[in-house]
Amino acid sequence: MKHTILFILLIVFNPVALIANEALPSDYKFIENGKAIKINQCGKFFGKITETQNTLIYKRGVSSCALIGGRHLNGGSYRITAELKQDCSARMFVGGSYVKGFMVNYGNFIQFHEGLISSKGSFKFKSFEISGDVTLEITSDRREAQLLVNGKKIATSNDPDVLKGGYFGITPVGKEEVKLVNFKLQATSSADTLPQAYRPMNRLHQSYWTEVYENTSKAEPCDVLFLGDSITDAFDGTCSFTKDPKRLGTASWERLSKDRVIVNAGIGSDRTQHLLWRVKKMPLEVMKPKNIVLLIGINNLGSGHHPDDVAEGIRQIVHELEKRSPESQIIVHGVFPLRRTKDVTTNKNRLIVNQKLAEMKWGKNVELMNLDTVMLDDKGLLKDGYSYDGCHLSETGFRVWEEAISKELN
């Protein structure tokens, strides 16, 4: 039997927190009336989503099955409420944490399964039976967290992760899938509750990322600074994921470097939030780049981030660059097209991002460069031969990029 969850998530911060943090003008709506709104706006699904009329079938994925809500609620009172139908089997967790940057650890949860309420972690109480629909509520005033079941106080917690909310969400129990109807988050604009795409985040737990970040942080004055993800990473031929010369831009890089000092600060798998963290830390005042070339965003779209959020992430990166390196010419690329026909949604969303970028007002030293005119075929895909896997550029693709930017560099 498939179970139904009516999941309403509400977070209310106290007046002090609202004064300290300007409230966001809109709610985070993950699922509304059975439709996924912005799946990864401020959270993430592990598992597969299949839309049906008025519901979403949420199937268990390889990384277990968990619908994650807000990112580390921090510095304010909150209330999380989940309304569950009586035939539902689900686990509501709060105070979760990342382990090595990948897996989420659900150390504290309340479970409703076959009419029995139980828990694990810091909320300690004796399991009990309950009939009918159930409302689970967790509130925190930063000093104590309380668990209420149908309005009755059941247990308390002083776990630091629970007090600040941590990572929270819901997962099915005993079934491979569960129907989700509503999932909603209301939060303030603290750094920890902003959408992922423009919430600065590092990857210091990953050795290659740390190595590239530290090396570029020691850089001396340069003529050109490249910022981006794996596409940029492979431009100079030193990336970690391939050594095949046909998959690198080494020849183009050597031509660009002939009379210039160039620093490649592209890192594979980076998203806007990772690059935003880096540009806030890089010694730009020492590097004093004459030119900065920025290409970022495809990994955000591939992860399901909303195009509006990706465009805003790029805008904030540029704003930080303008602030910290005001004399630099900044070339901002639109998100490059993909070759693979299966990437229909990502290709569609990258056009939205690029259009958003075109509509934004930029400073006098910022040049927006969209290479679709030289990269797209008549079907709207990346031209054949410009990539070896449909995303990363081939030697030919890098030559096209080189020719486009070499004319613009100071």
C-alpha positions as semicolon CSV with decimal commas, in nm:
position;residue;x (nm);y (nm);z (nm)
1;M;0,000;0,000;0,000
2;K;0,139;0,342;-0,092
3;H;0,133;0,593;0,190
4;T;0,044;0,960;0,177
5;I;0,229;1,234;0,358
6;L;0,091;1,582;0,400
7;F;0,411;1,759;0,491
8;I;0,396;2,126;0,590
9;L;0,723;2,278;0,701
10;L;0,712;2,609;0,887
11;I;1,000;2,786;1,052
12;V;0,932;3,093;1,265
13;F;1,221;3,302;1,394
14;N;1,194;3,520;1,702
15;P;1,174;3,902;1,670
16;V;1,539;3,946;1,769
17;A;1,651;3,723;1,485
18;L;1,419;3,898;1,241
19;I;1,569;4,233;1,332
20;A;1,922;4,100;1,288
21;N;1,847;3,922;0,960
22;E;1,632;4,080;0,692
23;A;1,347;3,847;0,604
24;L;1,338;3,699;0,256
25;P;1,049;3,830;0,044
26;S;0,940;3,479;-0,056
27;D;0,908;3,136;0,095
28;Y;1,112;2,833;0,000
29;K;0,858;2,601;-0,158
30;F;0,994;2,260;-0,243
31;I;0,666;2,084;-0,310
32;E;0,332;2,258;-0,340
33;N;0,012;2,072;-0,423
34;G;0,214;1,781;-0,548
35;K;0,442;1,980;-0,778
36;A;0,816;2,021;-0,725
37;I;0,887;2,395;-0,722
38;K;1,259;2,450;-0,669
39;I;1,398;2,112;-0,578
40;N;1,746;2,224;-0,478
41;Q;1,678;2,585;-0,388
42;C;1,772;2,529;-0,028
43;G;1,771;2,157;0,009
44;K;1,821;1,830;-0,172
45;F;1,643;1,508;-0,256
46;F;1,823;1,176;-0,232
47;G;1,611;0,947;-0,445
48;K;1,394;0,982;-0,754
49;I;1,092;1,205;-0,799
50;T;0,807;1,106;-1,031
51;E;0,527;1,357;-1,071
52;T;0,169;1,236;-1,072
53;Q;-0,156;1,425;-1,038
54;N;-0,157;1,612;-0,704
55;T;0,129;1,404;-0,560
56;L;0,493;1,322;-0,606
57;I;0,606;0,962;-0,584
58;Y;0,933;0,972;-0,394
59;K;1,138;0,656;-0,451
60;R;1,430;0,540;-0,243
61;G;1,764;0,625;-0,403
62;V;2,110;0,474;-0,382
63;S;2,205;0,721;-0,106
64;S;1,904;0,617;0,103
65;C;1,586;0,818;0,078
66;A;1,567;1,157;0,244
67;L;1,400;1,484;0,165
68;I;1,628;1,746;0,317
69;G;1,496;2,085;0,414
70;G;1,682;2,401;0,513
71;R;2,057;2,421;0,544
72;H;2,177;2,461;0,901
73;L;1,922;2,687;1,062
74;N;2,142;2,901;1,278
75;G;2,095;3,185;1,526
76;G;1,723;3,205;1,590
77;S;1,419;3,031;1,728
78;Y;1,236;2,801;1,489
79;R;0,939;2,573;1,459
80;I;0,919;2,273;1,229
81;T;0,581;2,109;1,188
82;A;0,500;1,790;0,998
83;E;0,141;1,678;0,955
84;L;0,123;1,307;0,877
85;K;-0,175;1,102;0,766
86;Q;-0,267;0,810;0,991
87;D;-0,161;0,546;0,736
88;C;0,180;0,705;0,687
89;S;0,513;0,553;0,785
90;A;0,775;0,825;0,804
91;R;1,074;0,953;0,997
92;M;1,120;1,322;1,069
93;F;1,480;1,419;1,142
94;V;1,644;1,736;1,268
95;G;1,998;1,837;1,362
96;G;2,157;1,634;1,083
97;S;2,518;1,692;0,975
98;Y;2,744;1,620;0,682
99;V;3,001;1,344;0,711
100;K;3,306;1,409;0,490
101;G;3,097;1,650;0,287
102;F;2,883;1,384;0,124
103;M;2,654;1,174;0,340
104;V;2,408;1,325;0,583
105;N;2,405;1,182;0,935
106;Y;2,055;1,168;1,083
107;G;2,136;1,145;1,453
108;N;1,806;1,272;1,589
109;F;1,470;1,165;1,454
110;I;1,109;1,097;1,548
111;Q;0,941;0,803;1,378
112;F;0,575;0,734;1,308
113;H;0,532;0,377;1,186
114;E;0,228;0,149;1,203
115;G;0,063;0,367;1,466
116;L;0,370;0,379;1,692
117;I;0,563;0,695;1,786
118;S;0,931;0,638;1,871
119;S;1,260;0,826;1,856
120;K;1,637;0,802;1,834
121;G;1,899;1,048;1,951
122;S;1,859;1,331;2,198
123;F;1,478;1,328;2,212
124;K;1,429;1,050;2,466
125;F;1,089;0,906;2,556
126;K;0,916;0,572;2,578
127;S;0,751;0,464;2,253
128;F;0,373;0,484;2,250
129;E;0,082;0,402;2,022
130;I;-0,135;0,670;1,864
131;S;-0,438;0,661;1,635
132;G;-0,552;0,899;1,364
133;D;-0,354;1,173;1,190
134;V;-0,042;1,296;1,369
135;T;0,119;1,637;1,399
136;L;0,487;1,635;1,493
137;E;0,634;1,966;1,603
138;I;0,986;2,064;1,707
139;T;1,046;2,410;1,849
140;S;1,369;2,573;1,964
141;D;1,433;2,896;2,152
142;R;1,812;2,847;2,126
143;R;1,824;2,721;2,486
144;E;1,598;2,417;2,466
145;A;1,428;2,223;2,189
146;Q;1,089;2,067;2,255
147;L;0,909;1,785;2,078
148;L;0,531;1,801;2,069
149;V;0,298;1,533;1,937
150;N;-0,053;1,656;1,862
151;G;0,022;1,962;2,072
152;K;0,142;1,771;2,380
153;K;0,501;1,809;2,501
154;I;0,673;1,471;2,486
155;A;1,048;1,535;2,522
156;T;1,320;1,799;2,516
157;S;1,673;1,825;2,377
158;N;1,980;2,039;2,439
159;D;2,179;1,893;2,153
160;P;2,359;2,190;1,982
161;D;2,271;2,064;1,635
162;V;1,905;2,033;1,726
163;L;1,900;2,376;1,892
164;K;2,011;2,543;1,570
165;G;1,803;2,319;1,344
166;G;2,089;2,156;1,160
167;Y;1,983;1,971;0,846
168;F;1,623;1,854;0,869
169;G;1,367;1,673;0,660
170;I;1,169;1,354;0,621
171;T;1,226;1,000;0,497
172;P;0,989;0,702;0,450
173;V;1,004;0,400;0,677
174;G;0,953;0,041;0,567
175;K;0,852;0,128;0,210
176;E;1,040;0,196;-0,111
177;E;0,833;0,501;-0,193
178;V;0,608;0,758;-0,036
179;K;0,374;1,023;-0,175
180;L;0,460;1,383;-0,090
181;V;0,206;1,664;-0,115
182;N;0,344;1,979;0,051
183;F;0,687;2,081;0,172
184;K;0,747;2,444;0,262
185;L;1,016;2,647;0,432
186;Q;0,997;3,004;0,561
187;A;1,327;3,148;0,679
188;T;1,532;3,462;0,720
189;S;1,826;3,561;0,503
190;S;2,103;3,442;0,733
191;A;2,397;3,295;0,542
192;D;2,297;2,945;0,647
193;T;1,948;2,959;0,501
194;L;2,020;3,126;0,169
195;P;1,975;2,915;-0,146
196;Q;2,279;2,699;-0,208
197;A;2,379;2,876;-0,529
198;Y;2,483;3,191;-0,342
199;R;2,559;3,060;0,004
200;P;2,944;3,059;0,019
201;M;3,068;2,705;0,076
202;N;3,415;2,547;0,066
203;R;3,530;2,196;-0,025
204;L;3,834;2,186;0,203
205;H;3,761;1,821;0,284
206;Q;3,869;1,734;-0,072
207;S;4,246;1,727;-0,126
208;Y;4,255;1,832;-0,493
209;W;4,022;2,126;-0,430
210;T;4,233;2,236;-0,135
211;E;4,555;2,200;-0,335
212;V;4,434;2,418;-0,624
213;Y;4,281;2,673;-0,387
214;E;4,603;2,703;-0,185
215;N;4,824;2,723;-0,494
216;T;4,619;3,001;-0,650
217;S;4,610;3,180;-0,316
218;K;4,990;3,211;-0,331
219;A;4,986;3,364;-0,678
220;E;5,174;3,683;-0,764
221;P;5,048;3,965;-0,989
222;C;4,906;3,831;-1,316
223;D;4,763;3,946;-1,645
224;V;4,471;3,703;-1,656
225;L;4,290;3,509;-1,385
226;F;4,059;3,227;-1,498
227;L;3,784;3,129;-1,253
228;G;3,551;2,834;-1,302
229;D;3,486;2,462;-1,280
230;S;3,624;2,155;-1,462
231;I;3,588;2,317;-1,806
232;T;3,828;2,590;-1,698
233;D;4,035;2,341;-1,497
234;A;4,126;2,150;-1,815
235;F;4,227;2,461;-2,011
236;D;4,595;2,460;-1,909
237;G;4,637;2,080;-1,923
238;T;4,704;2,027;-1,552
239;C;4,365;1,898;-1,436
240;S;4,339;1,571;-1,242
241;F;4,060;1,398;-1,436
242;T;4,224;1,358;-1,780
243;K;4,567;1,369;-1,944
244;D;4,447;1,306;-2,299
245;P;4,574;1,601;-2,509
246;K;4,259;1,588;-2,723
247;R;4,058;1,660;-2,409
248;L;4,271;1,951;-2,292
249;G;4,327;2,308;-2,399
250;T;4,705;2,298;-2,361
251;A;4,784;2,431;-2,709
252;S;4,537;2,717;-2,674
253;W;4,666;2,794;-2,325
254;E;5,023;2,816;-2,450
255;R;4,922;3,063;-2,717
256;L;4,732;3,277;-2,466
257;S;5,029;3,262;-2,225
258;K;5,290;3,363;-2,482
259;D;5,307;3,726;-2,364
260;R;5,094;3,702;-2,051
261;V;5,110;3,570;-1,696
262;I;4,797;3,360;-1,652
263;V;4,662;3,190;-1,341
264;N;4,414;2,904;-1,379
265;A;4,187;2,885;-1,075
266;G;3,934;2,646;-1,225
267;I;3,844;2,347;-1,006
268;G;3,647;2,045;-1,123
269;S;3,291;2,009;-0,985
270;D;3,282;2,362;-0,847
271;R;2,949;2,540;-0,829
272;T;2,875;2,907;-0,783
273;Q;2,869;2,875;-0,403
274;H;3,218;2,721;-0,400
275;L;3,363;2,986;-0,627
276;L;3,194;3,260;-0,425
277;W;3,370;3,126;-0,115
278;R;3,702;3,124;-0,298
279;V;3,684;3,476;-0,440
280;K;3,607;3,605;-0,091
281;K;3,933;3,447;0,030
282;M;4,171;3,486;-0,265
283;P;4,446;3,753;-0,238
284;L;4,308;3,957;-0,528
285;E;4,468;4,273;-0,392
286;V;4,807;4,106;-0,436
287;M;4,732;3,933;-0,766
288;K;4,594;4,251;-0,926
289;P;4,475;4,070;-1,240
290;K;4,431;4,292;-1,543
291;N;4,166;4,051;-1,670
292;I;3,937;3,803;-1,497
293;V;3,758;3,539;-1,704
294;L;3,459;3,378;-1,532
295;L;3,274;3,063;-1,643
296;I;3,057;2,890;-1,382
297;G;2,707;2,747;-1,332
298;I;2,671;2,425;-1,531
299;N;2,722;2,207;-1,223
300;N;2,454;2,401;-1,036
301;L;2,205;2,336;-1,315
302;G;2,305;1,971;-1,329
303;S;2,232;1,949;-0,956
304;G;1,883;2,092;-1,001
305;H;1,947;2,446;-0,877
306;H;1,691;2,695;-1,001
307;P;1,812;2,917;-1,290
308;D;1,721;3,233;-1,096
309;D;1,944;3,123;-0,808
310;V;2,231;3,031;-1,041
311;A;2,219;3,372;-1,209
312;E;2,216;3,539;-0,869
313;G;2,515;3,329;-0,763
314;I;2,708;3,450;-1,068
315;R;2,604;3,809;-0,998
316;Q;2,732;3,787;-0,642
317;I;3,066;3,645;-0,760
318;V;3,105;3,937;-1,002
319;H;3,005;4,184;-0,732
320;E;3,274;4,044;-0,503
321;L;3,533;4,064;-0,782
322;E;3,439;4,426;-0,857
323;K;3,468;4,514;-0,491
324;R;3,804;4,348;-0,433
325;S;3,966;4,404;-0,773
326;P;3,808;4,724;-0,905
327;E;4,065;4,784;-1,180
328;S;4,024;4,443;-1,343
329;Q;3,836;4,386;-1,664
330;I;3,589;4,106;-1,585
331;I;3,469;3,885;-1,871
332;V;3,156;3,698;-1,762
333;H;3,061;3,403;-1,980
334;G;2,711;3,275;-2,015
335;V;2,677;2,906;-1,929
336;F;2,814;2,702;-2,221
337;P;2,576;2,470;-2,413
338;L;2,577;2,092;-2,385
339;R;2,593;1,836;-2,665
340;R;2,400;1,549;-2,507
341;T;2,035;1,529;-2,613
342;K;1,944;1,386;-2,271
343;D;2,035;1,721;-2,113
344;V;1,722;1,892;-2,246
345;T;1,626;2,045;-1,911
346;T;1,978;2,166;-1,833
347;N;2,015;2,318;-2,179
348;K;1,681;2,491;-2,137
349;N;1,771;2,622;-1,793
350;R;2,111;2,751;-1,903
351;L;1,930;2,972;-2,157
352;I;1,725;3,113;-1,871
353;V;2,042;3,182;-1,672
354;N;2,204;3,353;-1,970
355;Q;1,896;3,564;-2,031
356;K;1,890;3,666;-1,664
357;L;2,256;3,767;-1,690
358;A;2,181;3,972;-2,003
359;E;1,906;4,159;-1,817
360;M;2,126;4,249;-1,520
361;K;2,302;4,584;-1,486
362;W;2,678;4,543;-1,478
363;G;2,962;4,775;-1,382
364;K;3,175;4,963;-1,635
365;N;3,456;4,702;-1,619
366;V;3,228;4,401;-1,672
367;E;3,179;4,248;-2,017
368;L;2,915;3,980;-2,067
369;M;3,023;3,731;-2,334
370;N;2,778;3,473;-2,467
371;L;2,950;3,229;-2,706
372;D;2,632;3,063;-2,836
373;T;2,682;3,229;-3,174
374;V;2,999;3,027;-3,231
375;M;2,924;2,717;-3,024
376;L;2,566;2,618;-3,112
377;D;2,457;2,397;-3,401
378;D;2,124;2,434;-3,580
379;K;1,955;2,213;-3,318
380;G;2,060;2,435;-3,029
381;L;2,325;2,191;-2,904
382;L;2,699;2,230;-2,863
383;K;2,854;2,173;-3,205
384;D;2,982;1,829;-3,288
385;G;3,354;1,799;-3,218
386;Y;3,363;2,079;-2,961
387;S;3,332;1,830;-2,672
388;Y;3,438;1,472;-2,607
389;D;3,160;1,389;-2,362
390;G;2,888;1,642;-2,440
391;C;2,994;1,886;-2,168
392;H;3,371;1,925;-2,132
393;L;3,548;2,094;-2,420
394;S;3,772;1,911;-2,663
395;E;4,092;2,054;-2,805
396;T;3,879;2,205;-3,083
397;G;3,634;2,356;-2,834
398;F;3,916;2,518;-2,640
399;R;4,053;2,671;-2,960
400;V;3,713;2,833;-3,025
401;W;3,709;2,968;-2,669
402;E;4,068;3,092;-2,703
403;E;3,993;3,279;-3,025
404;A;3,690;3,448;-2,870
405;I;3,859;3,574;-2,555
406;S;4,200;3,659;-2,696
407;K;4,044;3,952;-2,883
408;E;3,903;4,093;-2,559
409;L;4,192;4,062;-2,315
410;N;4,371;4,380;-2,206
